[in-house]
């Protein structure tokens, strides 16, 4: 008779494990980088002038248009 309570306990524990929330999915929105990070990346790519400005602007993430 000791096996029945152990079996019930095992089933309850297994059900608790399955009821846990799944890991969060990656965000659908792009990651917004700081200006400092974007400038470092532009330096590493040796970008200058308009190409650098465009890169940094796009690197920081989407901009809201009104």
Residue pairs with C-beta under 8 A, 6 or more apart in sequence:
29 62
30 61
30 62
31 61
32 60
32 61
33 41
33 59
33 60
33 61
34 60
35 56
35 60
37 59
38 55
38 56
38 59
38 60
39 56
41 55
41 59
42 52
42 55
42 56
42 59
45 55
47 55
57 63
